[in-house]
Amino acid sequence: VEWIPDPKEENSSNAATRAAELVERTLTASILDSAGESIDEAELMVKVEDDSACDDANHVHAVDLGLSVKWACCNVGATKPEEYGGYYAWGETEEKSDYDYDTYKWCRGSWDTMTKYCMHSCCGTVDNKTVLDPKDDVAHVKWGGSWRMPTLEEQKELINECTWERTELNGVNGYRVTGPNGNSIFLPAAGYRGGSTLGLKGASGYYWSSSLGGSNCCHAYFLFFGVRHYWSYEGRSFGHCVRPVCE
């Protein structure tokens, strides 16, 4: 049997075929004789149930929710929407086994010895930086292009302008976030890392913004969800997930 389009093709010219595997499509089956001549044909309408939360088979990609920026379909370090991806301290670009101020890149071992992103001398060396530089933004470092971590204001927009529905995707707890235009993303409840411990996995989500946490320079803002969803701030040394945005 010869199938058209051929599902085994993987070259770049067949990207549209791979993307179509997630939606309804028509396949033609040709029955061939020993000489390769077609004996008969049949058309099949195939519908694959889409449980990926993505309408695009190419990852990662930007999802237009009808907001001021587009949101990524996956977390940094993930290849599917339901995967947790990596956990990063604020302003760091690599994962590690221990998330504490003893191991934090931008201090000298304590919350009051910050060496970058500091507005008050009581917290360390003042540089008045309040938003991560691109070289300290894990989304930009890992993905390049115009990808970056969202600002606090962009996270507030996601919270206030979208509909949040607590749900599961392939057995993973999280929230489906639907924008004003009807498009949606899935945010898994990946928990957080503090010290060497992974806390609240499957119950809550913690997603860093690129914004320093107000007047307290040892904190940074993040998006939180559990029973409800809101923004808050906490110590920069904790390991949180990152969901990038782009223009």
N, C-alpha and C positions, 0 to 999 in steps of 0.2 A: 504494500500500500504506500502510495506517495502522498504526503500531506503538504498542502499549500495553504498558508505559509508554513515553512519548515521550522518546527520548534527547536531544532538542534542548532540552528544557526546562531552564532554569538558575536558576529562582527558588528562594528559600529553602524554599518548601513542598515542593520536589522533592529536598531534600537526601538523603532516604532512598533515592531512585532512584539518585542519583549514587554513593552509598556502595555500593549493591548492584552497581554495575558491576564490582566487584572479585571478586565471588563468583558462585556459581551463581544463576540466576534464570530465570523463565519469561517469554518475550515472546509476545504474541499478534499475529499478522499478519492483518489483515482486507483482503480484496480488495474494492474498492468499484467500483460502476458509475458512469456519468456523472452520475447523480442523487445520488450519495453513499450509496446503499444497499449494504449488505454482500452480496456474492455468495457468499463462502466465507471460512472462517477456518482458521488453522493455528496450533498452539502449538509454540514452539521452546524447548528448554532450552539456554541459552547458558552456557558456563563459560569465563571469561576467566582465563588463567593469571596468577596473582598473583606478580609479581616485584618488588613494591614494598616488601616486608617490613612492610607496614601493612595492617591490616584495617579502616581507616577512611579514607575519601576526603577528609576534612576535615583540613587541616593548619593549624597544628600541633596535636597532641593528646597527651595523657598516656597512657602505657602502664603498666598495673599489672603489675609483675613478681613481686608477692608479697613486696615488701621494705617498709622503713619509709617510703619515699617513692615516688612515681611518676616515671618517667623520660620525657622528651620523645622523640618519634619522630624528630626531626631536630635538627641543630646550629643554633645561632643563625646567622642569615643564610642558611639553606638552606630549600628547600621540599620536598625529597625526602630520604629517609634516607641515600642514597648521596652526596648533595652535601656538599662540604666545609664550606660556609658561610664565615663570617668568621674572621679571626685577630686576637686581641686581646691586648695586654699585660695583665698582671694588675692589675685595678683600673681599667682604661681601658674606655671604652664605644664607641670608634670605631676603625676600621682606619686604617692609615697605611702609608707606603712604606718607612719605616726603623724597625726595632725595636732600640733600643739605649738605654743610660742617658742619652745626649745628648738623646733625644727623649722619655724617660719622664716621665709626668705627675707622679709622686710623688717626685721627687728633684731635686737641683740639678746634674745632669750626671754623677753618679758613684754607685756602689753605697753609699758611706758618707755620703751626704747626703740620706737619706730624709726626706720632709716629712710623711708619714702612714703609718700602719701600721708602727710602729717600737717595739721593746721595749728597745733598748739604745742608749745615747748614742754608742757607737762607730760606729753605723750611721746616725745622724741625730737628728732631733727625736723624743723619746720621747712617745708617746701611749698605749701599751699596747693598741692595737687589734690583734686577731688574726684577725678575720673581717670581710670586706668589708661596708661599709654598703650598703643598698639602692641608693643613688644612684650607687655605684661598681660595682655588680653588673650586668654587661652583659645578662644574661638577664632580670633584672627591668626594667631600663631599656627594652630593646627589646620585650619581650613583655608586661610589666605583670602585673596580677593577682597570683597567688601564685607565679608562676614565679621561679626564682632559680638561682644556681649551686650545685652540690652541695658539701657540706662534705667534708673528708678522710674522716671516718667513714662518710659515705654512699657515697663512692667505694670505700672498703675493703669495705663490704657488697656492692657490685656485684661486686667482684673475688672475694670469698670465698664468697658465697652463690649465685653463678650459674655456669652452664656456658658456657665460651668456646670458640667454634669459628671457626677462621680460614677465611674463605670470600670469595667475590666476590658483589657485587650489581650487576647491569647493567654488568659489566666493571670495577667498582671494588673494590679490595682492602680488606679490613677484617675485623671480627669480628662474628659473630652472638652476642649475649649472651642466654642463656635463663634466666629466673628460676625459682624453685622451683615456681611455679604453671603453668609451661609457656609463658607468653607471652615474647616476645623483642623486642629492638631490634637495629639494625645500627649499628655505629660504623665509619665510614670511616677508612682510614689516610691522614689528610690531611697528615701531617708537621708541621713547625713553621716559623716565620719568625724568623730572626735577622739583624739588620742589614737588608739589602735582599734577602736570599736565602731561597728556599723550600727547606728541606732535608727529605730522606727522604719525599717525597711518594710515596704508594703502598706504602711499606714499613713505616711506623710511625705511631702515633697519639699525640698529646699533648693532653690535655684538662684544663684548669684546674679546680681546686677553689676554694672561696671562703676557704680557710684559709691563713694566713701560714705560711711554711716553718720552723717550729721556732724554734731559738735564733738562726738567721741571718736577720735582718730584710730582707735584700735578696732572699730566696728565698720562693717560695710552693709549696705542694703541688700535684701534678697526677697524673693517671692516665696511665700509659704502656703501650703495647703494641707489640710487634714480633714476635719469635719467641715470646715469652711476655708475660705482662701482670702489672703490679705498680704500686705507687705510689712516687713519689719527689718530689724538690723541685729547683728550679733558679731562675735569675735571673728576677725579676719583669718584666724588660724584654722577654723573648722573646714572640713572638706564637703563642698556642695557640688551638685550637678550644674551644668551650664547648657541653656538652650539659646543658641545664637539667633541673631537677627541680621538683616541686610536691608539696604535701601530699595 
